[in-house]
Amino acid sequence: MTIIIAIIVGIFLGILSALYKDTFFDRLISVISTLGMSVPSFFSAILFAWLFGFILHKYTNLNMTGSLYAVDDFGEGSYIQIKNLILPAFVLGIRPLAVIIQLMRNSLLEVLNQDYIRTAKAKGLSMFRVVRKHALKNALNPVVTAVSGWFASLLAGAVFVEYIFNWNGLGKEIVTALNTLDLPIIMGSVLIIATMFIIINIFVDIIYGWLDPRIRAK
């Protein structure tokens, strides 16, 4: 969910920031993305949990802590609590979102200065069609690379956020297993992370081929 939020919002804001270069909107997005890259995730997790889960709880109805599954009051079973996913996913998505915005903006600006883009504009194509059909795919390569790296790091690097929100995730499970020297859990978790990382890299190679036909030719 973190990566989905970062990809959709980051690419959208990065495109708008590139199209409205040097405007107030562009400068505002640049400041916000710089702050997003600078703030540690554990600090923003504490801040968002306190603000939206405690101070504004009666308006947001969000909890300070909680996992995806919760046990009902009668102990008869568990049920899914989607609202507990909102704050951890948003907090973890701040830094990759900021990186994707900057990468998308800079990459798209570089592509828009190419000769074939000027040719497309000279043909009378609208800026929307120029970006969608000619510029966007060529500008996505660095974004895909960044997303693959962030996806892999989030699998095990979210332990601080998981502890703050009391989220029963893989990172928290690994730290607990390390504290209790539970070697089978440690080995199984590392194996899962390594397998996911390999699968992600395979998908990234496939996406590279789809974005750039020259890679498929090789």
N, C-alpha and C positions, 0 to 999 in steps of 0.2 A: 504493500500500500504506500509506503514511503517513496519508493522509486516511481510508482505510477503518478503520484502527486508531483514529484520533482520533475519528471519528464514532461507531463502535460503543461503544467504552469510555467516551467522554466523555458521550454521551447517557445511557447506563446509570448511570454514577456521578452525573451531574447529577440524574437522577430520584430516585435513592436519597437523595442529599443533601437534596433538597427535601422528600421524604416524612419524613425523620428530622431535621428542622430543629432546630438548637440542641442536638443530641446530640453525644456524643464522636465518632461517625462523621462527622457533618457538619463539625465543627471540624477533624478530621484531614484530610478531603478538601480543605477550604479552605486549610489550611497547605500541603499537597502541591501543589495547583494554583497557589498563589501562588509557591512555589519554582520550579515548572515555567515560569511566565511570566517569572521573574527571571533564570534561568540562561541565558547565551548558548549557542547551539547548538554553536559550535565548542569551547567548554569541555566541555560534556557529551559531545560526540563523542570528545574525547581521553580523558575519564574512562572512558567505557563501553568504548572500544577497549582501553584498558590493563587494565581490570578483567575484562571478560568475554572479551576476545580474547587476553590474555596471562596474567594471574594465574590465572584460572579456565578456561583453555583446555582442560585435560584433562577438565573436567566439562561444559563447554558445547559443546566442539568447534567453536567459532566462531573465525573468523580476524580478526586486527586490520585487515587490508586485503584488498581483493578486489572484483571487479565481478561482475555477474550472469553473464557468460560467462567461462569459463576454458578455456585450451588444455591438452589432455592432455599427458602426459609425452613421448609419441612424436611430437607435432606433427602428428597426423593430423586434427585438427579441434577444435572447441570444444564445450563442454557447459555446461549451466545449473547454476549453483551457488546454489540457493535460500537456503542458510544465510548467504551473504554479503549477502542483502537484509535480514536480521533487525535487525542493529545500526543501519545507516543509517536504516531506516524507523522504528525505535523512537526514535532520537535526534531525528529531524526531527519526529516526532509529539508530542514532549513539550509544546512550546509551544501548538500548536493544540489538543491534548488539554486542557490547562489552561484555555484560553479557552472551549472548548465546555462544559466542566464548569460554569464560573461562569455562562455565559450560560444554559445549560439550567436550572440551579438557580434563578436569579433570575427567569427568564421563567416557569417553572412555578409558582413561589410566587405571582407576580402573577396568573396565570390561576386558581389555586386559590382566590383571594380574591374571584373574581367571583360575581355573584348566581346565574348559571345553574349553577355548580358546587355551590353550596349547595342549590339546588333538586334537582339530581341526587342529592346525598347524602340529602336529605330523602325521596326516593322509595325509599330503602333499597338503592341500588346500592353494591356494594363499592368500596373505594378503588381497587382494580386496574382495575375497569371504568370508574370515573370518569376515571382518568388515561388509560386506553387509548382510550376512545371520545369523551371530551369535552375533556380538557385538553391532551393531548399534541400534537395537530395545531396548536392555536392557540399553543402555546408554542415551536414549532419555527421560526417565522419569523426571529428574530434569529440562531438557530443556522445556518440555511441561508445567511444573508447572510455570516456569519463564515466558513463553510466555503468559499464561493465566493472570498472574498478570499484565504484561506490557500492554496487550491488554485492560484490564479494566481501568488502569490508564491513558492510552492515550485518552480514550473517553472524559474525562473532564480535563485532566492535560496538554493539549497542548495549553492552552490559551495564554501564552507568545509568543509562536511561531506563533500562529494564528494572534496575534496583529502585530507582526513584519512584517509578509508577507501579512497582510491585507486579511487573509483567513477567509471566512465566515463559521466558524465551530461551533460545539456544545459548546465548551468551551468559545469562544468569545460571543456566544449568551447568555450563563448563566451569565457571568459577566455584560453584558449590561442590562440584565433583573434585576440583583441585584442592579445596579446603579439607575434604574428607578422604582424599587419596583414592577415589573411586575410579580405578584405571579403566575398567570396561566402558564406563560412561564417557570418559575422556577420549578414549580411542574411537568410540562410535561417533561422538560429536565431531571430532577432527575429520573422520572419514566422510561424514555427511557434508561438511564444509568443503573438503577437497573435491568431492564428487560434484557438488553444485558449482564450484568454480570452473571445473572442466566443462560442464554442460553450458555454462554461461559463455565461456570462450568459444565453444562450437557455434552457439547461436550468433555471437558477435561476428565470427568469420562469415556466416551465411548472410548476415545483414550487410556486411561490407561488400559482398558480391552483388547484392541487390542494389545497393546505392551506387556502386562504381562498376560498370560493365568491364572495365579494363582488368579488374581483379579476376572476374570470371574467365576471361580469355587466358589468363596465366594458369 
